[in-house]
Amino acid sequence: MKQRFWFMFVTFLFITSLTLAQQPAPPVDTTAIAAIREEALKHSEVMTTLSYLTDVYGPRLTWSPEYREAAQWASGKLKEWGLQNVHFENWAPLGKGWTLKRFSAQVTSPRAFPLEAYPKAWSPSIKGTVEGEVVLFKSSLESDFEMFKGKLKGAIVLLNNARPLRAHFTADASRITDSALVKLANADVPGSRMKMDSTTIQYSVNMLQVAAKKIAFCQKEGAAVLISNAYGDDGTVFAQEASSGHVPKDLSDFYSPATSAYGEKAPTFVPQVSVASENYNRIIRMIEKGQKVRMAVTLDVAITKPDSAFNIIAEIPGTDLKNEIVMIGAHFDSWQAGTGATDNGTGSAVCLEAVRILQKLGLKPRRTIRIGLWGGEEQGLFGSHAYVSKHFAEQEGNYFSSLMGGPAAPITKKPDYEKFSVYFNNDNGTGKVRGVYMQGNEAARPIFREWLAKYNDPTAQTLSLSNTGGTDHLSFDGVGLPGFQFIQDPIDYEVRTHHMNEDVWDRGQEGDLKQASAIMAIFAYNAAMQDARFPRKPMNPSSGK
């Protein structure tokens, strides 16, 4: 009986999707599209907005004073442009703010040289300057830890082995090739959102557990500073969050506020720094040749008391369908080594520019267009998940499991669930829009096809049935609401800017951001003007109630 039910359900999904896909797309306002394109490409303010978010107010670490200052500036611009209901919405968990005041690191002997380095977020201060011998803790086997017992007190500890570096024979930046776009367009089976199977997840957990045990051992032995070999090269430094030394049981535990460095009950832990691979490798080679290397580190930070984080919300009110909602959004928080430009000042600037354009042109959408700039994305989609849970639908249990490709958690719908139409997200760096990931929603194809055709950019026409993961559209998609992320050119996102010190304004590509702003505004306006609400994927009958 159960097998027969699922056969009938899958057949229903196939027939429904095929029928919906064959429906003609609703007509669009080509005059409005032309006006949006003109304003976006010829009178853009997107790079100015990005400069304020990065040069003036960046970085925007979640819970930090800088995040709040940037949010106050953004909310002021939204009010200036005439948006309504501009406000902040708090969400849990509480977290500590962290602001860097002073930092330096250098090798002092036997040869003095400065280090390209950045402290990890929420790392505590060092009283004065600590200078000590550098000890290489190169083993990754827990059974070897005892070899270092009694050798780490007051030491500056290198936690990793050297990382081989190779010459770059291809450009760092790239655009998606035609063949890759064809492959995306031909995808017919949505993949796992995060593309992590159980074996990969368990391997990741094991690696995290060993790393955490090493940090905990160093703390117990009295190490002064812990140094990591930063991912990246050519002076690029990858720096995220310090580890509290908690040994996680699983990935959910690793991302838990109760065990993270920003948590209100985080234990005392050792200051932690990421050092550029070129510097790090040199120090190891010196030690291996018998040199007694000493290092001096100064680190002064301000840590504010635990407080709520918040999202930034504003609206362009609708007319005859004003109770229905179209949303656009991006995450507003960033990491600390750069100024949070491509991750995700660009996405935030694109969304701000989109609503500025709609207001400047005096367009009157039928549905209410709402912008959401989310906090806590880097800590696990906290802001957007909290917003969806409060307003639309709440997932039972641990939503993080479903984000990692596990089974979808059951949901409880809220009153606004049926008032929601669609959400569009921008968060894959500065690259121009090349199309849309449809998240398995075949019924969206004719609608997106019509919108992109009317925008008439031959480089932005790819529609892929594929899922894509790692950002805030998943909070909507996970509860059965249409939520989409754009296909974007990678540029140098993964090799130069993503969570790195080079994530700065100069990496923003002006032409790409103008195009992305135009498409975001057009998608929001077209969705708000349709007669019908945006089509939804049929849900697994066990996941909703």
N, C-alpha and C positions, 0 to 999 in steps of 0.2 A: 504493500500500500504506500509506504514511504517513497520507494523508488518511482512508482507510478506518479505520485504527487509531484516529485521533482522533475520528472520528464515533462509533465503537463506545464509546470511553472516555467521551465527553460523554453519550451515551445512558445508559450505566451510571450515571454520576453523577446524572442526572436521575431515573432509576427508583429508585436507592438512596435519594436524598433524599426523594422522594415517599413511598416505603414507610416510611422511618424517621419521617417527619413524621406519618404516620397511626397510629403506634403509641401506645397510651394511655400517659400519664405514670405513673410508679410512684407508689404511695400515699405520703403524707407524714404526719408525726406532728403533728397539729393541736394537741395538748396542749403539745408542745414549742414550737411557733410562738407560741402564746398566752403562754407563760411568757417567751420571749425578748422579745416585744413589750412585755410588762409591765415587765420589767427595764430595757429600753432607753429607754422613754418616761417612766417614773416614777422610776427610780433611777439615772439616767445619771451617768457620770463623764467624759463625752467633752470637755466644755468645760474641766474641770480639767486633763485630760491635754493638751489643746491649749495651755493657758496655760503649762504647764511646757515644752513643746516650743518655744514662741515667746517668751514674756516672760522666762523664766529662761535658756533655753539657745539661743535663736535669735539671729541666723540660723545655718543649718547648712550652710555652704558645704562642698562635697566636699573632703576631705583636711584640713579645718581642725580645730583643737583643739575648737571649739564643736560640730562634728559628733560628735566622739568623746564629749564630755561628755553631749550629748543621748542618744547611743546607750547610754552606761553607765546613764543614768537609766532609759531605756526597758527595757533588759535587766533592771534591778533590779525594775521593776514586773512584768515577765513572770514572773520567778522568784517574786515575792511572790504572784502569782495562781496559782501552781502549775504553770505550763507546764514542759515538760521539754526537755532538749537545747538550752538557751538558749546561743547562742554567736555569735561574729562570724566571718564567712568573708571572708578577704582576696581581692582581685582586682587585676589589673593594668589599666591602667598605673600607674606611680608618679606622684604629683603633689605639688606644694608646698601646704602649708597657708598660709592668708592670714587675718589678723585685723586689723581696723581699730582703731587706738589713739587717734588724734586727727585731726580734719579740720575745716577751715573754708575758706570761699571768699567773697570780697566784692570788689566794685568799690571802688577807693580814690579815683579821680578821673575826671572833674571833679566828680562827685557821688558820695559814698560811699553804698553800700547793700549789705546782705547778699544772698547768693545762696542759693536753694533748690537744693542740689546734692548729689551722692553720687559718691564715687570708684568707678571700675569695678574689679571683682574682679581680684586679682593685680597691680593697678597698684603700682609701686614707691613707696617713700617719697620725700619731698622733704627735703633737708637744710635744716632751719630753715624759714623762710618765703620763698617766691619771690614777688617783686613785679616785674611787667613790663608792657610795653605790650601791648594786645590787638590782634592782627592777624586780619583776616577773610580766610580762605583759601576763597573762595566757589566757585571753579571746580571742576567735576568732570571736566574734560577733562585728560588727561595732557599734552597739548600745551601747556597753559597753566602747567604747574608751574614752568617756567623763569622766569616773571614774578616769582616769589617768591624766587628764588635770591639769597642774601645778605641777606634781610630778616627771617629768622625766628630768628636766634640770640638766645637768652634771652627770646624772646617767648612770650606765652600765646596759643595759636592756636585760633581758632574754625574747626571743620572743615566745618560745614554752613551752608546758607542758612537764612534765617528760615522758620519754619513757620506758615502762616496758621492762626489760631484762630477758631472760630465759637462762638456761643452754643449752649447745649444746650436744645433744645426738647422733648426726651423724657427720661424718667428714665434714669439710668445703669444701674440694676438692672432686671432683667426675669426673667420665667419663660417657659418654652417655651409658646407658644400651642397651643391645641387643633389649629389647622390645621397647624402645623409638626409636631406629633406624628402627625397623620394621614398627612402626607407621609412621615415616617420609617417608619411602620407599613406603608405601601404600597410602599416601596422593594423592588424584586425583583432588582436586579443590584448586587452589592457593588462599590463604587467603589474606586479606587486608595487605598491606605492613607493616603498623604500628599497625594493630589490634586495632584501636581506632574508635568506632562508634560515632555518633553525641552526644549521651547522655554522653559518657565518655569524649569527647572533651569539652562539655559545663561544666561538673563538674570540669575538670581541670582548665578551664578558671576562673570559680567562685572562686576556691581555690587560684589561682594566684592573682586574684583581691583583695581578702580579705588580703592576705599576703602583697601585695604592699601598700594597704591603711594603714595597721598597720605601715609599715616602714615609709611611708610619714608622718603619725601622729607623730611618734617618732622624726623624723627629725625636724618637725615644733615645737615640744615641747623642743628641745635643748638637746636631749640625746647625751651622749659622745661616747658610743660604743654600737653596737647591737650584741648580742650573740645568736647563733642558736644551738640547740641540734643536733649534727651530727648524720646522719644515720650511723649505724654500732655499733659494740660493741667490747669487749676485746681490747680496746684502738685504734680501727680502726676509723679514722676520715674521713668523707665524706666532701669535700670542693670544690665547683665550683665557680660560679661568684657572686660577690656582686650585690645587687639590687640597681638601681638608684632611686627607689621609684615611678617610673612611673606605673600607673595603666593600664594594657593592655586591649584593646577592645576584642582581640581574641588571639589565639596562635601565629599567624603570627606577631602580634604587639608585643607580648612578646619577640620574637626572633629578632625583628627589630633592626638594628644598630642605628637607630635614637633614640631609647629609652633605649639602653643597656649601662652598665657601661663603656664598652670599647669605646663607640662612641665618635667621635671628638667633638660633642656638648653635651655630657653627663653633666647633672647638678651636682652641688656640693652635695655630700651625706655623710652620717655618716659611719665611719669605721665599718666593719663587720667581725665577727670571728665565726668559727665553733669550738665547744668544744666537746670532747669525752663524750658519753652518761653517762658513770659512774661518771665523774666529774660533769656534768650538773645536773644529778639526785640528787647527794649529796647536791649541793647548794640549790636546791629547797626544799629538806627535811629540811635543816637547816633553811631556811626562814619560812617554815610552822610551825616550832617549836619556832618561835619568835626571832630568831637570826638576828642581824643586820650584814649582810655579806657585806664586802668590797672587791673590786678587783682592781688590778693594771695591766694595759696593756701598753706595749711599741710596737709601730709599725712604722717602717721606711721603705718606699718603694721608688723606683725610677720610675717615670712615664714619658715615652718618648713621644714626640709630635706625633700626628696622622700621620700615613704613610700607604702605601700600604702593604698588605701581598702578599705572592707569593707561587707558587708551584715549585717543583724541577723536571725537565724533562731531560731525557737522552735517547739515542737510541743505539741499535745494528742494523746497517743498513742491510737491506735485499739484496737479489740478484735479481733474475728475476722478483719477485713480490714486489720490494722494495717500491713501491708507496702505497701498502696496509699496514695496521697497526694492529698489535696485541699489546694490552696493559696489563701490570700488575701494581698493585698499592696498596697503603695503606695511611692512613692519618698520617702525620708527627707531627702534633701538639698534645699537651697534656694539662692536667690540672696541677695545681701547687703544691698540697700537697705532692705527691710523685715525682718520676722522669720520669713518663710517660713510664714505661716499658711495661706492658701488654696492655696499651691503649695510643698509639699504636706503641711503640718502637719495639715490637715483629713483628708486621706486616711489618713495614718499614725494619727491619733487614732481614726478610724473603725475601722480594722483592730485597733488595740489594744483598743478598747472591745468589739469583737465577740468577741475571745477572752476578755476579762474576763467578759463575759456568759455565755458557754458554761461557763466554769469556775465562776462563781458559782452557776449552776443545777445544777452537778454532772452535766451531760449526758455520756453515754458514746458518742461516735461510733464507728462500726464501722471507718471508715478514719481514718488519722492526718490531723489538720488541722494544717497548717504555715503559719505566718505568715512572710512575707519583707518586710523594710523595706529598700529598695534605696538604695545610694549611686550617684552619678554619672549619674542620669537626665538632668540638665540638660546634661551633656557628651556625651550620645548613647546613653542606655540602657545605660551601661557595666555597672552592677551586676547588673541582671536578666539581661542577655545573658551575662555571665560565669557566673552561677549556672546558667542553662539549659545552657550549653555544658559545664559541669563535670558536671552530674548527669543530663541528659536527652538532649541531642543537640547536636552541634556543626556549625555551618554552615561550609562551605568558602568561601574567598575573603573578599570584603568584604561583610559583612552589611548595612552602611549603605546599599548600593545597593538592596537589596530593600526596606528600610524606606522609601525614597523612591519606591516604586512600580515599581522595576525587576524583572527576573525573579528568582524565588526561587532562592537558592543551594542546591546539593545539601547534604544533611546526612548525618552519621554518627551513628547512634543509640547511646546509652549504655545500660547494663543497666537503669537505672531508668525508661527510656522507657515500657515497657509497664506499669509500676507507677503511672504518673501518671494521675490522673482529670481534674482541671479546676483552672483558676486564675481568680480574680476580683480585679479591680483597681479602685481608687478614686483618681482623679486628674483631676478637672475642676473644682476649686474647691469652695466650700462648699455648692453647690446640692443640693437634695433629689434623690433618685433618682426618675426618671420611667419607667424601663424599662431595657432591655439592648440594646446593639449585638451582634448575633449573629455578626458576622464571616463571613457567608456559610454558617453552619452551620444549615441548616434543621431538622436533627434535634433541635436544642436547643429549638425552639419549644414543643412540648407540655409539656416539662419546666418551662421558665420560666413558661409560661402557668399551669400548676398551682400553682407556688410563689407567684407574685404574686397569684393568685386567693385562695389560702389566707391570705396576709398581709392581703388585703382593704383595700388603700388605693386608692381609685378614681383617684388622681392618678398612680399608679405601675403602669401596665399596658401600656405601649408596648413592643413587640418589633419591632426593625428588622433586616432581613437585612444592612443596611449594615455596612461596615467603618468603624472610626474609628481615627485614628492618633495618633502623638505621645507615647505613654506605654508602660508596661512590659508590658502584655498582648501587645504585638507580639513580644516576645522568645520567648514561648510559641507564639503563633499562627504565627510564622514558621517553626517546625520541625514544624508539623502537630499541635501539642497544643492542646486547647481552652483558649483564653484570652480573657477577656471584660472589657470596660469598660462601666460603667453609663452610661446616658443621664442627664444631670444638668441642672438649671436653671442657666443661666449666671450669674444674679445680676449682679454688677458685675465679673466676673472679667477680661474683656478690657480694660475701660476704666479700672479702678481698682486692681487687685491683681496681675495676672499679671506677674511680674518687676519690680514697682514698689515704691516706698517705702511705699505704703499696704497692703502685704500683711502685715497685723498682726492680732492676736487679735480686735480689735473687728469685723473683717469676717466673722468666722465666725458663721453663723446657727444658733443653738442647736437650734431645732426641726428644721431640715433635717438636721443632723448626728446627732441622735437617730434620725430615721427611717432615714438611711443606715446607721447602726450596726446597727439591727435587721435590715434587709434583708441586710447583709453576713453577720451571724451566722446568719440563716435559710438563706441560700444555701449557706454552708459546711457547716452541719449537715445539710441535706437531701442535698447531694451526698455527704457522708460516710456517709449511712445507706442509700443506694440499693443494691439487689442488684447492679446492673451498673455498670461504669465509665461515665463520661460519654461520650456518643457523639462521635466525631471526624469531621471533614470528610474525604472521600476525598482523598488526596494525588496531585498530579501524579506519574506513575510515574518521571519523570526526576529528582525532587528528593530522593528518599530512598534509602538503601541500608543 
